[in-house]
């Protein structure tokens, strides 16, 4: 059973933008969310088509509303990478 923070993290990937849990809800929840990811491109293309279906399902089925706003988020920057050396 996921917490609200875990749901926010999962939605971030599908919504193509960071989602920060500001619900104040604690604990874990048992729920089922029904939605369909449309892998077929729209004609003409619609931005974030599948993410919008998820956002609508969250609102209609769970009563969770995503509101666009500015909030601090963690960002990791990798400024250098090297191949490991053999031992």
PELIN-V421186 format. One record per backbone hydrogen bond with DSSP energy under -0.5 kcal/mol. CO is the residue of the C=O (numbers start at 1). NH is the residue of the N-H. If there is no record, write none. Layout:
co:CO nh:NH
co:CO nh:NH
This chain:
co:2 nh:29
co:3 nh:7
co:4 nh:8
co:5 nh:9
co:6 nh:10
co:7 nh:11
co:8 nh:12
co:9 nh:13
co:10 nh:14
co:11 nh:15
co:12 nh:16
co:12 nh:17
co:20 nh:22
co:27 nh:4
co:29 nh:2
co:29 nh:31
co:32 nh:34
co:33 nh:35
co:36 nh:38
co:37 nh:39
co:46 nh:49
co:48 nh:52
co:49 nh:53
co:50 nh:54
co:51 nh:55
co:52 nh:56
co:53 nh:57
co:54 nh:58
co:55 nh:59
co:56 nh:60
co:57 nh:61
co:57 nh:62
co:58 nh:62
co:58 nh:63
co:58 nh:64
co:59 nh:63
co:63 nh:65
co:64 nh:66
co:65 nh:67
co:66 nh:68
co:77 nh:79
